[in-house]
Amino acid sequence: MAAQDLVGQRIKAIRRQRGLSQAQLAHPELSDSYVSLIESGKRTPTPAVLELLAQKLDCSLTYLVNGVTAEQMEDLEVGLSFARMALENGEVAEARRRYAELLADGNLLGLASLRVEARYGFALASEACGELVEAISALEELGESEAEAMTQERKVAVALALCRCHRERGDYSAAVQVGERALEKMARSGWTDPLVELGSTLLSVYLARGDLLRAGHFAAELLAAADALGTPRAAVASCWNAALAAEQAGRGDEAIALIERALAIQSETGEPRNLARVRQAHANMLLRLRPEEAEKARDLLLRAQREMEAAATSTFDRAQGALALALAEITLQYPEQAVEYARAAADHVRGTWGWLETQANLLLSQAHFLLHQDGEAAAELNMVTEWLETVPPTRKTAEDWMTIAELRRRIGDDEQSVAAYQRALACAGL
């Protein structure tokens, strides 16, 4: 129902409660026919007329416009403030609970802007709690039912979050569809900081599904857009993901230079949550490209972990940090510590049955092998195999099958090793 219809209905209801006719309410400033048109939703009253009618009906202007009293409006705004604060402080379960309570409050129905904020906040809190299906549902509902109430920047933010959540679930096709559709629709008039961030998230999906040619071209496009904008926000987003594209294309030195540029720019802005994420990404890249610098990478990861504990980073950010620390400890030949970090990562994403949980199982298998615990290593590989058999073939799944094959070979399971090599080749289209 349109807002003007709701306003008209409230005017009509209060008029009747006061025992007034339309003519009595209108006299002398308005005509009774104009009041009739307002009540039927066929005319939208000006702010001055609304204020006049509120005085005549002896009710608050806030109630006429929004359907809530001034006190109720204040309570809702305070509730949103506390929910927002909980999310910003990393108290994600508390934030999710508070946003859910607000959405269940009937007083929010007539308040489009507050309702949008509550639904978006609930989606982010759900994502941070690892409830990706719930987050996706909330974001899709926002896009379908609240489009008229959202600003352009909010629409971009919703599309970015939805693209990211699909990516985290491993549904790359859905993530690409969301990202490409949003960019096609919203980037026609030029790039903005939020759109570059959305594009960078889409680029990460191209990389995850192994579309390296598309990723390379798109990375260059994003870097050019960021240079034209000249803003730190766009520069960090584009450099970060362009670094990942360069890495996968085999240009290691370029990748390191790009991620270090992103880290330097982010360090100057002072925003702690993204700084922790970029620092973690830098350390991850060092581990992959320069394993001889594993100790430096571990120090960076520990620093990023401390920063994440003090900020509202998501469950998946913390899981990725723990996974990176597990890999660092394996590289440094400390398998006991690697087991602790890998288990912590698995605990963060337990039940999501997705890529991060799978990576935790792979790292646990490697650590158990180093500890000469072949039975435990095989059990972890069985869990990974079970998951990989349920997902579509991608470049990433091919890499995971190769890892399984090598680990199976090391623990002496030659038959399973050969089968995993065959699955890797099939995923790669060979």
C-alpha positions as CSV (number, residue, x, y, z in Angstrom):
1,M,0.0,0.0,0.0
2,A,1.3,3.5,-1.0
3,A,2.4,5.9,1.8
4,Q,-0.3,8.4,0.7
5,D,-3.0,5.7,1.1
6,L,-1.8,5.0,4.6
7,V,-1.8,8.7,5.5
8,G,-5.3,9.1,4.1
9,Q,-6.5,6.1,6.1
10,R,-5.1,7.5,9.3
11,I,-6.7,10.9,8.7
12,K,-10.0,9.3,8.0
13,A,-9.8,7.0,11.1
14,I,-8.9,9.9,13.5
15,R,-11.6,12.2,12.0
16,R,-14.2,9.6,12.7
17,Q,-12.9,9.0,16.2
18,R,-13.2,12.8,16.8
19,G,-16.8,12.7,15.4
20,L,-16.0,15.1,12.6
21,S,-17.4,15.2,9.1
22,Q,-15.1,15.9,6.1
23,A,-16.7,19.3,5.8
24,Q,-16.1,20.1,9.5
25,L,-12.4,19.0,9.2
26,A,-11.9,21.1,6.1
27,H,-13.6,24.3,7.2
28,P,-12.5,27.0,6.7
29,E,-9.0,26.5,5.1
30,L,-9.8,23.5,2.9
31,S,-12.6,22.1,0.8
32,D,-14.4,19.0,1.9
33,S,-13.8,17.5,-1.6
34,Y,-10.0,18.0,-1.1
35,V,-10.2,16.2,2.2
36,S,-12.1,13.4,0.6
37,L,-9.4,13.0,-2.1
38,I,-6.7,12.9,0.6
39,E,-8.6,10.3,2.6
40,S,-9.0,8.1,-0.5
41,G,-5.3,8.3,-1.4
42,K,-6.0,10.3,-4.6
43,R,-4.1,13.4,-3.5
44,T,-0.9,13.7,-1.6
45,P,-1.2,16.5,1.0
46,T,1.7,19.1,1.2
47,P,3.6,19.3,4.5
48,A,1.7,22.5,5.4
49,V,-1.6,20.8,4.9
50,L,-0.5,17.8,6.9
51,E,0.5,20.1,9.8
52,L,-2.8,21.9,9.6
53,L,-4.8,18.6,9.7
54,A,-2.7,17.3,12.6
55,Q,-3.6,20.5,14.5
56,K,-7.3,20.1,13.6
57,L,-7.3,16.4,14.6
58,D,-5.4,17.1,17.8
59,C,-2.7,14.5,17.0
60,S,1.0,14.5,16.3
61,L,2.3,15.2,12.8
62,T,4.6,12.2,13.3
63,Y,1.6,9.9,13.7
64,L,-0.2,11.2,10.6
65,V,2.9,10.8,8.5
66,N,4.3,7.5,9.9
67,G,1.6,5.9,11.9
68,V,3.6,6.1,15.1
69,T,3.7,8.5,18.0
70,A,6.7,10.7,18.6
71,E,7.6,8.4,21.6
72,Q,7.3,5.3,19.5
73,M,9.5,6.8,16.8
74,E,12.1,7.7,19.4
75,D,12.0,4.1,20.7
76,L,12.6,2.7,17.2
77,E,15.4,5.0,16.5
78,V,17.1,4.2,19.8
79,G,16.6,0.5,19.1
80,L,18.2,0.9,15.7
81,S,21.1,2.8,17.2
82,F,21.8,0.0,19.7
83,A,21.6,-2.7,17.0
84,R,23.9,-0.7,14.8
85,M,26.4,-0.2,17.7
86,A,26.3,-4.0,18.5
87,L,27.2,-4.8,14.9
88,E,29.9,-2.2,14.7
89,N,31.4,-3.6,18.0
90,G,31.5,-7.2,16.7
91,E,28.6,-8.4,18.9
92,V,27.0,-10.0,15.9
93,A,24.6,-12.3,17.7
94,E,23.3,-9.5,19.8
95,A,22.9,-7.3,16.7
96,R,21.0,-10.0,14.9
97,R,18.6,-10.4,17.9
98,R,18.0,-6.7,18.1
99,Y,17.4,-6.2,14.4
100,A,15.0,-9.2,14.5
101,E,13.0,-7.6,17.3
102,L,12.8,-4.4,15.4
103,L,11.5,-6.1,12.3
104,A,8.8,-7.8,14.4
105,D,7.6,-4.5,15.7
106,G,4.4,-3.5,13.9
107,N,5.3,0.2,14.3
108,L,8.0,-0.2,11.7
109,L,5.6,-1.0,8.9
110,G,4.9,2.6,8.0
111,L,8.5,3.8,8.3
112,A,10.2,2.9,5.0
113,S,13.7,4.3,5.7
114,L,13.9,2.7,9.2
115,R,12.5,-0.5,7.9
116,V,15.2,-0.6,5.1
117,E,17.9,0.0,7.7
118,A,16.6,-2.7,10.0
119,R,16.4,-5.3,7.2
120,Y,19.8,-4.5,5.8
121,G,21.3,-4.5,9.3
122,F,19.7,-7.9,10.0
123,A,21.1,-9.3,6.8
124,L,24.7,-8.1,7.7
125,A,24.4,-9.5,11.2
126,S,23.1,-12.8,9.9
127,E,26.0,-13.0,7.5
128,A,28.5,-12.2,10.3
129,C,26.9,-15.1,12.3
130,G,27.4,-17.5,9.4
131,E,23.7,-17.7,8.6
132,L,24.1,-17.2,4.9
133,V,20.8,-18.5,3.8
134,E,19.0,-16.2,6.2
135,A,21.2,-13.3,5.0
136,I,20.4,-14.0,1.4
137,S,16.7,-14.2,2.0
138,A,16.7,-10.8,3.9
139,L,18.7,-9.2,1.1
140,E,16.5,-10.5,-1.7
141,E,13.4,-9.3,0.2
142,L,15.0,-5.9,0.4
143,G,15.6,-5.8,-3.3
144,E,12.1,-7.0,-4.1
145,S,9.9,-5.1,-1.7
146,E,11.9,-2.0,-0.7
147,A,13.4,-0.8,-4.0
148,E,11.4,2.4,-3.9
149,A,12.5,3.2,-0.4
150,M,16.2,2.7,-1.0
151,T,18.8,5.2,-2.1
152,Q,21.1,4.3,-5.0
153,E,24.0,3.8,-2.7
154,R,21.9,1.4,-0.5
155,K,20.9,-0.5,-3.6
156,V,24.6,-1.0,-4.5
157,A,25.3,-2.0,-0.9
158,V,22.5,-4.6,-1.0
159,A,23.7,-6.0,-4.3
160,L,27.3,-6.2,-3.0
161,A,26.3,-8.0,0.1
162,L,24.1,-10.4,-1.9
163,C,26.9,-11.1,-4.3
164,R,29.3,-11.7,-1.4
165,C,27.0,-14.1,0.4
166,H,26.4,-16.2,-2.7
167,R,30.2,-16.3,-3.2
168,E,30.7,-17.4,0.5
169,R,28.2,-20.2,-0.1
170,G,30.0,-21.3,-3.2
171,D,27.1,-20.5,-5.5
172,Y,29.2,-18.6,-8.0
173,S,26.6,-18.6,-10.7
174,A,24.2,-16.7,-8.5
175,A,26.9,-14.4,-7.3
176,V,27.8,-13.5,-10.9
177,Q,24.2,-13.0,-11.9
178,V,23.6,-10.6,-9.0
179,G,26.8,-8.6,-9.6
180,E,26.6,-8.3,-13.4
181,R,22.9,-7.4,-13.3
182,A,23.5,-4.7,-10.7
183,L,26.5,-3.2,-12.6
184,E,24.7,-3.2,-15.9
185,K,21.8,-1.3,-14.3
186,M,23.6,1.1,-12.0
187,A,26.9,1.9,-13.7
188,R,25.5,3.4,-16.8
189,S,26.1,7.0,-15.6
190,G,29.6,6.3,-14.5
191,W,31.6,4.6,-11.7
192,T,31.4,5.5,-8.1
193,D,33.2,4.2,-5.0
194,P,30.4,1.8,-4.1
195,L,30.2,0.5,-7.6
196,V,34.0,-0.1,-7.8
197,E,33.6,-2.1,-4.5
198,L,30.7,-4.1,-6.1
199,G,32.8,-4.7,-9.2
200,S,35.7,-5.8,-7.0
201,T,33.5,-8.4,-5.3
202,L,32.3,-9.6,-8.7
203,L,36.0,-9.9,-9.8
204,S,36.6,-12.1,-6.8
205,V,33.8,-14.4,-8.0
206,Y,35.3,-14.6,-11.5
207,L,38.6,-15.7,-9.8
208,A,36.9,-18.2,-7.5
209,R,35.2,-19.9,-10.4
210,G,38.3,-19.9,-12.6
211,D,37.3,-17.4,-15.2
212,L,40.8,-15.9,-15.4
213,L,40.5,-14.3,-18.9
214,R,37.4,-12.3,-17.8
215,A,39.0,-11.6,-14.5
216,G,42.1,-10.1,-16.1
217,H,40.1,-7.8,-18.4
218,F,37.8,-6.7,-15.6
219,A,40.7,-6.1,-13.1
220,A,42.2,-3.6,-15.6
221,E,38.8,-1.9,-16.1
222,L,38.4,-1.5,-12.3
223,L,41.9,-0.1,-11.9
224,A,41.2,2.5,-14.6
225,A,37.9,3.4,-13.0
226,A,39.6,3.8,-9.6
227,D,42.4,6.0,-11.1
228,A,39.7,8.2,-12.7
229,L,37.9,8.6,-9.4
230,G,41.0,9.3,-7.5
231,T,39.6,8.1,-4.1
232,P,41.2,5.9,-1.5
233,R,38.1,3.7,-1.2
234,A,38.1,2.8,-4.9
235,A,41.9,2.4,-5.0
236,V,41.9,-0.1,-2.1
237,A,39.1,-2.2,-3.5
238,S,40.5,-2.3,-7.1
239,C,44.1,-2.9,-6.1
240,W,43.2,-5.6,-3.6
241,N,41.3,-7.7,-6.1
242,A,43.5,-6.9,-9.0
243,A,46.3,-8.3,-6.9
244,L,44.5,-11.6,-6.7
245,A,43.9,-11.6,-10.4
246,A,47.6,-10.9,-11.0
247,E,48.6,-13.8,-8.7
248,Q,46.4,-16.3,-10.4
249,A,47.8,-15.1,-13.8
250,G,51.3,-16.0,-12.5
251,R,52.5,-12.4,-12.0
252,G,53.6,-12.7,-8.4
253,D,55.7,-9.6,-8.1
254,E,52.9,-7.5,-9.6
255,A,50.4,-9.1,-7.2
256,I,52.6,-8.3,-4.1
257,A,53.0,-4.7,-5.3
258,L,49.3,-4.2,-5.8
259,I,48.3,-5.6,-2.4
260,E,51.0,-3.6,-0.7
261,R,49.7,-0.5,-2.4
262,A,46.2,-1.3,-1.1
263,L,47.5,-1.8,2.4
264,A,49.4,1.5,2.4
265,I,46.3,3.4,1.2
266,Q,44.1,1.7,3.7
267,S,46.6,2.4,6.5
268,E,46.2,6.1,5.8
269,T,42.4,6.1,6.0
270,G,42.4,4.6,9.5
271,E,39.2,2.4,9.0
272,P,40.1,-0.6,11.2
273,R,37.8,-3.3,9.9
274,N,39.0,-3.1,6.3
275,L,42.6,-2.5,7.4
276,A,42.5,-5.9,9.2
277,R,41.1,-7.6,6.1
278,V,43.7,-6.0,3.8
279,R,46.5,-6.9,6.1
280,Q,45.2,-10.5,6.3
281,A,45.1,-10.6,2.5
282,H,48.7,-9.3,2.3
283,A,49.9,-12.0,4.7
284,N,48.0,-14.7,2.8
285,M,49.6,-13.7,-0.5
286,L,53.1,-13.7,1.1
287,L,52.4,-17.3,2.3
288,R,51.4,-18.4,-1.2
289,L,54.0,-16.5,-3.2
290,R,56.9,-16.2,-0.8
291,P,56.9,-19.1,1.7
292,E,60.4,-18.2,2.8
293,E,58.7,-15.1,4.5
294,A,56.3,-17.3,6.5
295,E,57.4,-15.8,9.8
296,K,56.7,-12.3,8.6
297,A,53.3,-13.5,7.3
298,R,52.5,-15.1,10.6
299,D,53.3,-11.8,12.5
300,L,51.0,-9.9,10.1
301,L,48.2,-12.4,10.6
302,L,48.5,-12.2,14.3
303,R,48.3,-8.4,14.1
304,A,45.3,-8.7,11.8
305,Q,43.6,-11.1,14.2
306,R,44.0,-8.6,17.1
307,E,42.5,-5.9,14.9
308,M,39.6,-8.2,13.9
309,E,38.8,-9.0,17.5
310,A,38.4,-5.2,18.2
311,A,36.2,-4.7,15.1
312,A,33.0,-5.9,13.6
313,T,34.5,-8.5,11.2
314,S,32.3,-11.4,10.1
315,T,32.5,-15.0,11.0
316,F,34.0,-15.7,7.6
317,D,36.7,-13.1,8.0
318,R,37.8,-14.6,11.3
319,A,37.7,-18.1,9.8
320,Q,39.9,-17.0,7.0
321,G,42.3,-15.5,9.5
322,A,42.5,-18.8,11.4
323,L,43.0,-20.8,8.2
324,A,45.8,-18.5,7.2
325,L,47.5,-18.9,10.5
326,A,47.1,-22.7,10.2
327,L,48.9,-22.6,6.8
328,A,51.6,-20.4,8.3
329,E,52.2,-22.9,11.1
330,I,52.3,-25.8,8.6
331,T,54.8,-23.9,6.5
332,L,56.9,-23.3,9.6
333,Q,56.6,-26.9,10.6
334,Y,54.5,-26.4,13.7
335,P,51.7,-28.9,13.1
336,E,50.3,-28.8,16.6
337,Q,49.6,-25.1,16.4
338,A,48.2,-25.6,12.9
339,V,45.7,-28.1,14.2
340,E,44.4,-25.6,16.8
341,Y,44.0,-22.8,14.2
342,A,42.3,-25.1,11.7
343,R,39.9,-26.4,14.3
344,A,39.1,-22.8,15.3
345,A,38.4,-22.0,11.6
346,A,36.1,-25.0,11.3
347,D,34.3,-24.0,14.5
348,H,33.6,-20.5,13.1
349,V,31.8,-21.9,10.0
350,R,30.5,-25.2,11.4
351,G,27.4,-26.3,9.6
352,T,27.7,-24.0,6.6
353,W,29.1,-26.9,4.6
354,G,31.0,-24.6,2.3
355,W,34.4,-23.8,0.9
356,L,35.9,-22.5,4.2
357,E,34.9,-25.5,6.2
358,T,36.5,-27.7,3.4
359,Q,39.7,-25.7,3.5
360,A,39.9,-26.2,7.3
361,N,39.5,-30.0,6.7
362,L,42.3,-30.0,4.2
363,L,44.7,-28.1,6.5
364,L,43.8,-30.4,9.4
365,S,44.6,-33.3,7.1
366,Q,48.0,-31.8,6.3
367,A,48.7,-31.1,10.0
368,H,47.7,-34.7,11.0
369,F,50.0,-36.1,8.3
370,L,52.9,-34.1,9.7
371,L,52.1,-35.5,13.2
372,H,52.1,-39.0,11.7
373,Q,48.4,-39.4,12.4
374,D,47.4,-40.9,9.1
375,G,44.0,-42.2,10.3
376,E,43.0,-38.7,11.3
377,A,44.3,-37.3,8.1
378,A,42.3,-39.8,6.0
379,A,39.1,-38.9,8.0
380,E,39.5,-35.2,7.2
381,L,40.0,-36.1,3.5
382,N,36.9,-38.2,3.5
383,M,34.9,-35.1,4.7
384,V,36.3,-33.0,1.9
385,T,35.7,-35.6,-0.7
386,E,32.0,-35.9,0.4
387,W,31.6,-32.1,0.0
388,L,33.4,-31.9,-3.3
389,E,31.2,-34.6,-4.9
390,T,28.2,-32.3,-4.3
391,V,29.4,-29.1,-6.0
392,P,29.9,-28.2,-9.7
393,P,33.4,-28.4,-11.2
394,T,35.4,-25.3,-11.1
395,R,39.1,-24.4,-11.1
396,K,39.0,-24.3,-7.3
397,T,37.5,-27.7,-7.0
398,A,40.1,-29.1,-9.4
399,E,42.8,-27.6,-7.1
400,D,41.2,-29.2,-4.1
401,W,41.0,-32.6,-5.8
402,M,44.7,-32.3,-6.6
403,T,45.5,-31.5,-2.9
404,I,43.5,-34.6,-1.9
405,A,45.2,-36.7,-4.4
406,E,48.7,-35.7,-3.1
407,L,47.7,-36.1,0.5
408,R,46.2,-39.6,-0.2
409,R,49.5,-40.5,-1.9
410,R,51.5,-39.4,1.1
411,I,49.5,-41.5,3.5
412,G,49.7,-44.5,1.2
413,D,46.2,-44.6,-0.1
414,D,47.2,-45.1,-3.7
415,E,43.8,-46.2,-5.0
416,Q,42.0,-43.1,-3.6
417,S,44.9,-41.0,-4.8
418,V,44.4,-42.1,-8.4
419,A,40.7,-41.5,-8.2
420,A,41.2,-38.0,-6.8
421,Y,43.7,-37.2,-9.6
422,Q,41.1,-38.3,-12.2
423,R,38.5,-36.1,-10.6
424,A,40.9,-33.1,-10.7
425,L,41.5,-33.7,-14.4
426,A,37.7,-34.0,-15.1
427,C,37.1,-30.7,-13.2
428,A,39.8,-29.1,-15.4
429,G,38.1,-30.4,-18.5
430,L,40.9,-32.8,-19.4
